[in-house]
Amino acid sequence: SKDEREFFTKEELINLFTLESVNKAPAVFDLEKLKWMNHKYILEKDSKELCEEVIQDIKTSYGISECNEKTVLMVDAVKGNINFIKDVKDLLAPFFEKKKIDKNSPEGKLLSDADVIKTFDYVLRNIENLEFEKTAVENFLESLREKIKLPSKKIYHPLRVALFYSKNGPELYKLFLILGKDEVKFRLKEALEFTKSSIQEQ
């Protein structure tokens, strides 16, 4: 086919296919390309539909058996990192399992900074009156730069590590909404203790 596109519907492929256009050279199977195409396909998939596809895995691993609003948001939060459907179970693990951060890991080093105390303290002092709803949480997170007077990487990266145990991961507002107020407070307090003890050891 003269069509240079990478993605086709099944109907388009049937209509475009001709035996004359089949290359005589042996087929090359490119696993990386397949992974990339699968990732793109998953990204474009509706999060509710994707949730329905993986709900059995989620149920087996974490006991959640329905794609309610929170479960769909969880799947949506990790969608950007999914290459294959089987990845979902492991990507969701930080929502359900507490993880101990290694002091020598990039995340541990990020939390071993006295400035981080300022970030965690401020959020813990002001979270009680925060309504856990998308716009309110987004506005609260946006206001942190102005209120805490620290560079973004000393605010948002440590918060993500505290809540998701990784510098990379879902958008922060999604983490707040998925975990809920009590769990966010619990994880922030744990991270604060980690930071204080790391500083004392320095």
N, C-alpha and C positions, 0 to 999 in steps of 0.2 A: 504493500500500500504506500501511496505517496503521502499519506497523512503522518505528520511528525509528532502527533500527540502521544503522551505516555499512558493516558487512561481512557478506556472506552467502556461503554455499556455492552452487555452481551449481544444485544440486538445490533449495535453498530459494528461489532466484530464480525457477526454473521454476514451483514450486508457488504462489508469491505473485503471479506476473504475471497481470494481467487487462487487456484493452484499455480497459476503463472507467477504469482508474486512470492511464492515460497522459495527461500534461499536454499541452494544445494549444499552450502557449507554446513558442517555439524552444528547443532544447537549448542549455545553456551548458556550454562545455568549460573546466573549471578545471584548468589545468596544475599549479598549486601543490597543489591537493587530490589530484590524481593522484599527484604525487610523494610526498606524505605517506602516502597509502594504500599505495603500493608499498613505501615504507620500513617501514611497520608489518608488511606481509606478509613482507618479508625478515627483520625482527627475529624473527618467530615461527617462521621456518623452521629446521629442524635444521641445525646447522653442517656436518655431514658431507654432507647432501644439497646444501646451498648450494655446498660445495666441489666436488662432482661436476659441478654446473652450470657452474662457472667454470674448471674445471681446464684446458680447452683454451687459454683466455686466459693463464692462469698459465704453462702450458708454453711458449707462444709467446714470452711476455715474459721469463720467468725460468728456463726449462729444467726446471721441476719437473713431473713427469708423473703423480704419484700422490697421492691424498688420504690420506697417512699421518697419524699422530697430530699431527706438527708442522705439516703443511700445514693440517689442519683447525683447529688452534689459531690459526694465522695468520689464517684467514678469520674465525674466531670473534672474534678480537681487534679486527678492523676493522668487524664487522657493524653496530655501532651507528651508523656513519657512512655506510652504504650507502643511497643512494636508488634507484639503478638498478644492475642486474647489471654493466653496463659499468664502473661506478666501481671495482670490486674491484682491477683491475690497478694503477691509480694509487695507491690507498690502501695497497697492499702494497709500493710502491716503497721506503720507508725501511728495510725489512728487507733489501733487496738492494743498494741504491745508497747510497754515502756522499754526504752532502750538506754543502756548506760553509755555515756559518752566517754571515749578514751581521751585522757588529757593531752596525749601527743598527736591526736588526729587534727586535721585542719579545723574541725568544729570545736574541739577542746581548746585549741589555741585561740580561737575567736572569742570564746567565753572567758578566757583567762586575761581579761582586760578590765581594769577598774572602772572605766567609763561605762561598761555594760551595766553596772550596778544602777547607774542613773536611769538608764532605759527601763530596766525591769521594775525599779522602785516606782517610777512615774506611772507605768501602765497598771501596776498593782494598786496604786493609790486611787486611780481614776476609773478602774474597770467596773466598780460596783454599780455606778449610775449609768453605765453604757447599755443601751438597748441592743440586743444581739439580733440585728436586722441589717441587711446588706448595706444600705446607704449610710446608716448611723456608724457602722463599723468602718466602712471606707473613709468616711469623714474623720473619724477618730484617728485612724492610722495616718491619714494625710497630715493631720495637725501635729503629729509627733515631732516632725523636723523643727517646727517653729517653737514648740513648747520645751523640748529637751535641749535644743541648741547643740546638737552633735551631728557629725556627718551621717548621711543616710546609711552607710555600711555599718556604723556602730549602733544603729537602731534596728533596721529591718533584718539584716543577716542574723544577729543574735536572737531576735524574736523567732525567726524561722527555725533556728537550731533548737531553741527552747521548746517549741511546739511540735516540730516534726523531725528533730534529731539530724537535720541536714541543712547545709547552706542553700541547696537547690531543692526546689519542691513547689508545691501549689502556692497560688497567690495567698497572701497573708489573711485577707478578709475571709477567704474560704476556710482556712484553718480555724479561725475564730468561730465561724458559724457551725462548722462540723463538730468541733470539740465541745463547744458550749462553754458558758461562763465558768462553771466550777472546775472543769478539766483544764481550761486555759490558766486559771489561777494556780491550780495544783502544779502544772508543769512549769510555770514561771517561777514559783517559789523554789521548786527543785533546782532549776537552772541558776537561780540567785545563790542558793547554797553552794552549788558547784563553783560558781565564780568566786565567791568569798573564800572558799577553802583553797582554790587554786592560787589566789593572790597571796594568801598567808604562807603558802609553800615557796613562793618565789624569793 
